[in-house]
């Protein structure tokens, strides 16, 4: 069953139309404040300074080094991730009327892909299927559209539906929101589907890093949502199983995966701050 509770946010006109420009800017501008984007900006500043004031160029270069060392450090990355992920630790979940699954975890089957593919956040689809098969809810609400900046493709809600069918979830149990392009639109559209279907309580499935912001948005809109986090990037390890010397050496070295996790965590904190300023959380 497909629902289109609101008009598509992404227009069919050119990229710089009235609606596209603010949407694009909201996605692009924050990139400059994350470790990699900020490093690029500082390096540009350093290059410009080298022409006329070479001594001052050392300052932005040192700043870039510090940003990359800290952002790629496993200890820093893990601390940031835990501060978000451990706010909603898994618990025994009650039965509800529906399971809401947020997009941001699939790639459409565009050539040469043979089928829909999942991203690192693809645990959302797997966990939702498990909850359904465990009898936690009789229906799933799949929420997510798709930006067309890099070509066409199915809405994420449809991609998730394609993945869920082989896992034992029938189409008749799926409701779709194919239009939402951010977490607040997810919440608004899901709420409309819930009201239309008489659904009062849901399990909310998304990545553990994304759960605090998502839960705040849904509850701000009056949705009775219970956290069902997945895709944890941090775990509670037994200290006796850790080789402290080797771990400390490896953790101190900058790593691209750790830099990505740091960026994901910072993105959530930036999102919470912006949403709070706009009164959305």
N, C-alpha and C positions, 0 to 999 in steps of 0.2 A: 504494500500500500504506500503510495507516495503522496506526501503533503508538500504544498508550497505555501506556507503560512504568510510569507511576506514576498514582495516583489524582489527579484534578484538584485543584489547590491552592485554587482559588477556590470557595467553597461556594455552595449554592443558598439558604442561609438569609439573614437580613437582614444589612445591611452591617456591623453591630457584633457579628457572631458571633465565636466564639473565634478562628477563623483569619483572618477578614477584617480585624479591627482591627489586629493586628500588621503585616499586609501593607500596609494602607493607611497606617499610621503610617510605615513604612519608606520609602514613596514621598513622603509629604507633609512630614515633618519636615525632610529635607535642603533642601527648597525655601527654608526660612527662612535658610539660610546661603549662598545664592547671591546675586549682586548685586541682583537685583530684589526678592527676598524680604527681604533684609537692609535694603534701602532703605525698604521699606514699614514694617518694624518700627521703624526709626529715626525715620521721620516720625510714627508713632503716638506714640513717646516725646516727640518735639518738640511735638506738639499738647498732650499732657498737661502738659508743662512750661510751656507758654505760659500756662496758667491761674494757676499759683502762683509759678513761677520763670522768667519770660520770658528772663532773661539766659542761663540755662543751655540754653535751647532752641536757641541758635545752634550749640552743639557737635554735636548729632545732625544738624542741617541741613547743616553743613559736611561731616560724614562722608558723608552721602548724596551730596553733590555730588562728592566725591572718588571714591566707589565707582562712580558712573555715568560719570565722566570716564575713570577708569582701565579699568573694565570694557568700555566702549564704544570704547576706543582701539585702533586697528588694530595698532599695534606690540605692545601688551600681549597682545592676543588672538592674534596670530600667533605670538608667542614661546611662549605656553602650548600652542597647538595643535601647533607643531613639536616641542615637547618630548615629545609622545606619538606623533604621526604618523610622525616620522622614526626611530622605534625599529625599525620593520619596513618598510623600503623595498622596493618591488617588485623581484623577481629572477626568473630563469628557474625556473619551477615544475616539479617532477617529476610524473610520472603517479602517481596514487594510486587507491585503491579507491572513494573517495567524496568528494564536495564538501559540506561542511557550511555551510549558510547560516543566519545568525542573524536573527531577526525584529527588529521595531522600525522597519519601513520601509514599511508599507502601511496603508491605510485601507479598510475593507470597503465594498462597493457598497450603502450605505444611501441612501435617497432624499434629495436628488435626484441623487446620483451615478449616472451611467449604467453605471459599471463600477468594478472595484477601482482605487484610486488609490495612487500612491506618494508618500512624504514625501521630505524632502531626502536621507534616507539610502537612497533607492530604488536607488542605484547597486549595492547588494548583489545585488539580483535580476538586474540587467543583466549584472554581471560574472560571476555564477555561470553564467548562460546561455552567456556567451562561453567560459568555461572548459570547460563541457560540450561545446560545439560544437567546441572546439579539441582534444577528445579527452583532456583531463586526467584524467577519471574517468568511469566508466560509470553512476554513480548520484549522486543528490543527496539529502542529508538536510536537510529543511526544518524548522527548530526555532523554535517560537513560538506561545504561546497568546494570549489577549487579555483584558485587564481589562474588566469590564462596567460600569464606573462611569458611562459616558456612553451607555449603550444597548447592544443586542446587536450581534452581527456575527460573521463567520467567525473561527476562529483564524487567526493570521497565517500559519501554515504552509499553510493552505488558500488564503488570498489569494495567497501567493507561487506556489503551484502553478497557480492560475488565470492568473497573469501569465506564467509560464514556458512554458505550452503553446503559445501563439502564437509563441514564440521558438524553437520546434523541440525542446523537451524533452518527451518522451512521459511520460504518467502512470506507465507501467510502470517508468520510471527514477527515480521519486520515492518517498522514504520520508518520513513525517511524524511529528513530535512536536508535537501540538496542545495540550499542557498546560503547558509551562514559561512562567513569568511573570517570570523574571529570568535573568541570565547563568549563575549557578551551576546553576539548574534546567535550562537549555539543555545544559550540559555533562553533568550526571547522566543526563538522558534520552537524549542522543545516545550516550553511552557504552553504555547498555543496548541501544540499537538496533544499535550496532556489534558488540557481543558476540553478539546474536541472529542477526546476518547474517554473522558471521565476518569483519567488516571490521577491519583492523588499522591502517591509516594513512589520514588524511584531509587535504584542504585546508580551511582554516578561512577563510570569507569573512565579513567584517564591516567596518564603517567603520574607517578608519585610526586615528581618535581612540579607538575602543573596543577596538582590537586588543590593546594591551599587557595590559589587564586580562583580556580573554577568553582570551588565550593562556596566561596564568599559571593561570587557573582550570582550563582543559582539561588542562594538563600536570600540575597538582597532583593531578588525578584519574587520572593515568596514561594519558591519551589522547595518542597520537602524532599531533599536529596541526602542520601547516605553515602559516605565516601567508600569507594571500592577501588583503592589505588593498585596500580601494577607498574611494571617497567621501572623497578627500583635500580638506581645506579650505585647505591651504597648498601652494605650489609653489615650485620653485627657478627664480626669474626671472633673466634676464640683466640685470645692473646697467646695461648700456649702453642698454637699452630702457626704462628707467625715467626719467621726468622728476622728478628729486629734489625740486625746489621744490614742484610741484603735489602730488606724492605725500605729502610731509611735511605740507602744509596739510590735505589731505583726511584723512590718517591721524590727525591730532591731534583732529579733530572727533568727538564721540561718535556712534556709529552703532548702530542696533538690531540689525543683523546681526552686528556685531562683539560686541555684548553677549551675543547668543545663543551665539556660538562660545566666548566666555570661559566662559559658564555650562556648556556641554557639556564643556569641558576640566576645569573645576573638579569637575564631577560625576564624571568618571573618577577624579580624584585622591582625592575623598572615598570613592568606591567601593573603590578599591584599599586605602585605609587601613582601612575597615570590614571588608573581606574578609580583610585581613591579621590584624586583631585577632581575627577569628573562626576563623582558621586555614584559610581557603579558598584562599589564594594563597601 
